[in-house]
Amino acid sequence: MGALVSSLGAPLMPAIAQSTQVSLATAQWTLTITVLVAVAITPVMGRLGDTRHRRIAVLAALTLVAIGSVVAALGTSNFPVLLIGRALQGAGQGLAPMTIAVAGDTFSGDPDRRKRVVAILSIVNAAGVGLGYPLTGVLAQSAGISGAYWFGAAVTVAALLAAPAVVPAPRDRPASAIDMPGAVLFALPVTALILATSEGGNWGWTSPATLTAGVTALLVGAAWAWFETRTPHPLVDLRQLRVRPVLSAHVTVLLSGIGMYLLLSVSTRMIQAPSTTGGLDKSAVVAGLLMLPQALGSLAAGWIIRRLGRWLPARWTLPLAGVVMMAAMALFALWRHSLPGLVAAMLVAGIGIGIVFSTAPGLIVENTGSDQRGSALGFNQVFRYVGYGFGSVLTAVVLESRTPHGSAYPDDSGYAVAALAGVIIWLLVAVVSGVTGRRRPVQASSGERT
């Protein structure tokens, strides 16, 4: 469901700009506002997932998403109303780490089964975006923008009706206090950072607004870290960063978010660029369908991980994903001028992405106690969003540096430079995850039983 909400943003932006009579840069806020709400609410949702209020939190989030979907469906010609609906939909992004935490607790007595279930949930979340993009495009073409949002509302209501039966409500856990001051302090720097990375291209990278947002992120972020180490009930226990597999999961997801956004953004832009600039001159629908191989590759990653687990030490799984993604970037660089070549690159990329985003949550589940698992998974999700933000900056900087004066499109060398940058990022993923990925499972805490 969270993946579906994500897919209701980027593919619809050109149509939203037209229906609400705003610029494409302004329509971008329908994506930005969802991410801003998500980064603010995800750690809180994760922390609630560690308490007896887990089921209530899930129901509340689904209710907000359902309301937001209805508001968005009714406001497709009114930009402020549509923006409010998209903001409410952002609450759904906090559900993914909570569901993984629930699985970690539910199958705590069977580590092998827990590992498989956590991997499946993570892969479905990664593949869902790839499947959601073309589905959203088809719905928008056949039923308009409102039809896509009504579909999102229907799916959310179905999830809301099913949630009471499938989400356990542990009664043996204490009603832990939620660190609301920490939540506010956390939301401020992350919001500033997301604004700087997502809007810097429009504001100007050296403009006062961008620089102010960047400095605010650094200063308030440092204040938040200081506060969290001194409060008795922190929103995120930063001491977990001393556990090498947890640190590996966070750093790997941050770098992977950069590399993933770079590839997806560059490939979809290139496929729609005119052939005179090195592009393939295809429609937005074809660009959306290009996400399907990535989704299929992500789904195949689960099967590949299970087979690899028979002979490959677990600590080398993430480095292998980095190598796979380097191969995907190489395929993109070499075969980017043909549609079959791009399909092959996206298929291989889907395998690498699936391995990363199924393995990293498993590292957290296996190396944190159940009373901190949800907040750690939520924190990991935020690292992914921040990675997307930096990926956006990197994509803009690389392509703009290769865009001739007066042209709206970069020349062909821009895509080659972007591919090289991607290879370097995924090399960092392989090296960093290999160095920090040694496992050291923690003892089950008293809250492990549900």
N, C-alpha and C positions, 0 to 999 in steps of 0.2 A: 504493500500500500504506500509506504514511504517513497519507493522508487517511482510509483505512478505519479505521486504529487510532484516529484522532481521533474518528470517528463512533461508536466503541464506548463512549463516555463519557457525554456529556450526555443522549442519548435514553433511556438505560437506568437513569438514577439513581432514578426513582420505583420501578421494579421491583426494583432492587438494595436499596433501603431496606426494601422489604417482605420480600424473600427472606432477607436477613441480619438482619432485625429491628433495624435501627438507624434513627436519625432521618434526615430528608432532608439536614440540614446535615452529618451525619457521612458520608452516602453521597457528598456532594460531594467528599470526599477521593479517591474513585476517579478523578475528573477532575484534581484538583489535583496528586496524586502523579505522574501522567503528565507534566504540564506541568513540574513541578520537575525530573524526570529529564531531560526534553527540553532545558531551558535549560542544564543542566549538561553534557550530553553533546554537544550540537550543535556548539559551537565546536571541541571536540576531534575530532569526526568530520570537520568541515570541514578542519581542519589535516591530518588523516591523508589526506584526499582530495588534498592537494597533494604527497604523497610517494609512494614506490614501494609503500607498504602499503595503497593504496586498496582493492584487491580484498579483502584480508584484513579490512579494517574493515567493508566492506559485508556480507561473510559473517558476521562476528561479530555485527553489529547485527541481521541477519535471524534468526540463531539465537536471540538473546535475545528477540526479539519472538515467535518461534514457541514458545519455552518459556513465555514469559509468557502467551500465549494459551491454552495447554494448562492452565497453573496456574489461570488465571482461570476457564476452563470447568469445572474440577473443584472450584473453591472458591466457587461461587455461593451457597452457604448458610453460608459461613464468611468473615466480613468481613476478618480479617487475611490469610488466604490470598488472597482476591480482590485485596486491596490490593497484595500482593507481585506478583501477576500483572500488574496494571495498571502497576506501577513498571517491570517488565521491558519492557512494551510501549512505554514512553516512549523506549526506544533507537531505535525506528523513525522518530522525528521528525527525527533527524539525517540521514536518507537523502536527503531532498529537495534540500538544498543541494549534497550530494555528487554526485548525479546531474546536476544542472545544471552543476557544475564539470567533470564528465567530458565532457558534451556540448560545453562551451566548448573543451576541449582537443582532442577528437576532430575537430571541424570548424573548427579554427583556420585552416586554409588556405582556407576558403570562408566569409568573413564573413557573406554574405547567408543562406546555409544555416544557419550557427551561430545567427544571430539568430532564424530561424524555429523551429529546434529548441528553443532556450532558452525562447522564448515558449510553445511547445506544452507543454513539460514544466511550466512554471509555471502555465499555465491548467488543465491536468489536475489539478494539486495543489490549486488553488483550487476547482475544480468538484467534485472528489472528495468533499469534505465534504458539499456539498449533495446529492449523489447517495447518499452513505453514510448520512445521517440517516434518510430514509424506508426504505432497505433494512434498516438495523438495526432499525427499528421493526417491519417486517414479519417479520423473522427472530425477533425476541423474542416476537412474538405467536403465531407458528406453531410455534416450536421452543424457546421459553423463552430465558432469558438465556444459559444454557450453549450453546444452539444458535448464538447470535450469536458467541460467542467461539470455538466450534469452526470456524465459517465463517472467522473471522479467522485461525485457525491453518492452515486448509487453503490460504488465499490466500498466507500467508507462506511456507509450505513450498514452494509452487509457485514463488514468487519466489526462494527459496533455491536450488532446483534449477536455475533458469535463470541465476542471477547469474554463475557461473563462465564461461559462454559469452558473456555480453553486457557484462560489466564489464572494461575493459582494465586490465592491470597494467603500467604504464610501468616499464621497467627502467633508463632512462637518467637517472633522478632520484636525487639523493642521499638517503640515509636520514636525513633531518633529525630533529633532536632535538625531542621534544614538550615544550612548556613546562608540565610538570605543576604546579609551584608556581603559575604563572599560572592554570591551569585551576581549581585549588582556590580561589584568591583570587577568580576570576570567579564561580564557582558560589555562593559565600557571599552576596555582595550581591544577586545576581539572585534567589536562593532567598528571601532576606529580603523583597525587593520583591514577589515573587509572593505570598508568604504574607500580607503586609500588604494587598495589593489584593484577594486572593481571600477571605481570612478576616476582613477588617476589619469587614464587616457583622455577622458572628457575634460577634466579640470586642468590637466597639464601636470607632468610628473614633478615639476619644480614649483608649482603654484603654491601660494600660502595655504590653501585648503588641504592639499595633499600632504604637505610637510607638517602642518598642524596635526592632521589625523595620525601620521606616522609617529610623531613625537609623543602624542597622547597615548598611543598604543604602548610605546616603550615605557613611559613613566608610570602610567596607571597599571600596566602589566607587572612591573616590578613591585609596586605597592601591593597588588593582589597576592603575589607569591610570598611576600613578607607576611601579610596578614594570615594566609592559609597555614603557614608553619607555626602560627601562634594561637590559633583558635582551637578549642577542644573538639569541635565537630566540623571539620573542614568539608567544603564542597567537594574538593579533590584532595586526596592524601598525596602530597607531592613526594613523600618518602618512598612511594612506589617506584619512582624513577631510579632509585638505587638498585632495584631488581633488574638485572641486565635484560632478560627477555621482554619485560614490560617496556623498558627504554627502547629496545630494538623495535618493538611493535609501533611505538609512537613515532620514532624518527623515520622508520621505513614507510609508514603511511603518509607522513608529511612529504617526503621526497617523491613517493609514488603518486600522490595527488598532483604534484607539479608535473611529473612526466606524463601522467594520464591526461590531464587537461590539455597539455601541449599537443599531444598526438591527436586527440579528438577534435580540438579546435582547428588545428592546422589542416587536417584532412577534410573536414567539412567545408572549410573556407576554400580550399584548393579545388574541390570537386565542383564548386559553383562558380569559380573564377573563369573569365573568358579564356579561350584557348590561346589568344594572342599573348597572354601573360603567363602561360605555362599551366593554366587550369584545364579542366575537362568540360567546362560550360554545361553542367547538368543542373537540373532543377533542385529546389529545396526538398522535394519528396525523395529524390534519389539520394540526396545527402542524408536524409533521415534513415533510409533503408540501409545505408552503409553501416549503421549501428547494429544491424542484425547479426553480421558475422562476429562482431565483438561480443554480443550476448551469447551466441552459440559457443564461442570459445570459452567464455566464463563458465557456462554450464558444464562443458567438457572438463574443465579444470578439476572438478570434484572427483571424477573418475581417474584422472591422471594422478592426483595427489594420493589416492588410495593405492594405486599401483606402485608409485614411487616409494611409498612408505615401507614397502617390503624390503628395499635394499638401500635406500638413501637415508642417511642420518637426518633426523628432524631439523637440526640446526642449519642444514644446507638447503632447506626448501625455499626460504626467501632469497638467498643468493641465486638460486636457480631461476627464480622468477625474474630477477634483474637481468640475467643472461637472456632469457626468453624475450623480454621486452627490448633488449638491445638488438636482438635479431629482428623484431617487428619494426623497429626504427630503421634498420638497415634495408629491410624489404620496402619500406615506404620511400626511402631515399632512391633506391634503384628502380623501382617499378611504379613510381607515383604517377606516371603519365598514362597509365592504363587502368581501366576500371577493375579488371581481374587482379591486377597487382595490388590495388588498394584493398580489395576484398581479402586477399591473402594476408596482407599486413594487419588488417583489423582482426582477422581470425586468430592469428598468432598473438596479437596484443590482448585479445580477450582471454586467452589461456594464461598469459602472464598476470593480467589484472585479477583474474579469478583466483590464482594462486596466492597473490598478495593479500587480497581482501578476505580470503577465507582462512589464511594462516595467522595473520596478525591478531584478530580477535581471539583465536584459540590460545595464543601465547598469553594473553591477558587473563582469560578464564582459568588457565592452568596454573598461573603464578600469582593470583590474588585471592584473598579470602572472600567468601560470599557476602560479607558485610561491606565490601569495598568494590565488588566486581562491577556493578552497574555504573557507578561513578567513573571508574577507570575506563570502561567501554565508551561512555559518553565523552570523556576527555579525548579518547582516541578518535572519535568521530569528528570532534572539533579540529584535530590536527589535519584530518582529511580536507575539511572545508578551507582551512588556512592554506593547505597545499594547492587547492584549486585557485585560490586568490593569487598566490605567487605564480602559478602556471599561467594565469590570465595576463599578469604583468610581463612575464617572459615572452609569451606569444606576441603581445603587442609590441614590445621593444624589438624583437627579432624581425618581425614582418615590416614594421614601420621603417627600420633601418635599411630595408631593401626595397622600399617603395619609391619609385621615381617621383620627382616633383610634379604635382598636378595630376597624378594618377590615383585612382581609388584602390588599386591592387598592387601587391608586391610583384617584383619580377620573379622568374623561376628560381633564381639562386636563393631567395628568401626561404623557400621550402626546404632546400638542401641544408641551409644553415640551421633551421629549426630541427631537422632530423639529427644533425650533429649534436646540437644541444641536448636533445632527448637521449642520445647514446651516452653522453657524459652523465646525465642525471641518473640513468638506470645503472651505469657503472658504479656510481656512488651508492645506490640502493644495494647492489650486490656486495660491495666492500663493507659498508656500514652494518648491514644485517649479518654478514658473516662474522664480523668482529664482536658484535654485541649480542649475538643470538644464542648463547649457551643457556640451557634450561636449568632452572633451579626451583622446582615446584614447592609451593608453600603448603604448610599444614592446613587442613580444613579448619575453619573457624567454627565457633559455636553456632553461627547462623547458617551452617551448610545444610541443615535439614529443613525441608519445607513441609 
